[in-house]
Structures are given as C-alpha cells and as structure tokens.
C-alpha cells in the first residue's frame, strides 16, 4: 500500500476509535467486528418494512 494511503487509513482508524470512545482495538478484525455489532444494534431499532402486495385483477 502506498505510504500516503496507509497514513490516511491510520488516521481514519484513529477517528473511528475516538468516535466510539476507544483507545484502540487489538486488531483490524476486532475493529470491524465492533462496527458491525454497532450497525446491527442500530438497524434493529428501525421498524420493519412491510411488503406491499398488489391484488391482481383477473379477466375471464
């Protein structure tokens, strides 16, 4: 990975850590797992979308 891109990723990791009040994560996998857990917790609070069914007209 080019050094400028690596530095950008590291800065983003620090921003995520700060946003969630974490000093750091033990690994990248731990950070991703934490973020997915938060995503699931937040999206589970949303009401479920009801599927709309359309009645079809039949012609004889």
N, C-alpha and C positions, 0 to 999 in steps of 0.2 A: 504494500500500500504506500503510495507517495506520502512523504512526511507531512505536507500541508493537510492532506485528507485525514491522516492519523491524528494530528493535533485537533482538527475540527471534531472528530469522533470523541476524543478525550474530553473536549470542552462540553460537548453535548451530554456525555455521561455525568460530568460534574454538575451540570444544570439539572439533570433528572434527579440525581442524588439529593441536591439541595431542595428541589421542589417537593420531594416526598420526605424531607427531614432525615435523610440517611447520610451517614458519614461516607460510607462506601459499601459496595457489595463484594462478596468474596470472589465472584466470577461474573462473567458476562451472562452465563446461563442463569445465575441467581437473579440478576437484574431483569432479564426477560421474563422469568417466571413471576417475579413480583409484579411487573407491569401487566401481565396477562391476568393475574389474580385480581388486581385493581380494576381492570377492564370488565371482567366478569361480574365483580361486585357492583359496579356502577350500572352496567347494562341490565342486570337482573332486576333493578328497581324500575325499569321502564315498563309500561303496560304492554301486554302482548298485542300485536296487530291482529285484528280479526280478518280472516279471509272472507272476501266478498264473493258470494255465489250468485250467479245470474241464472234466472229461470229462463229456459229456452222455450220459445213458442214452437209448437209443432203444428204443422199444417197437414191436413189429410186430403 
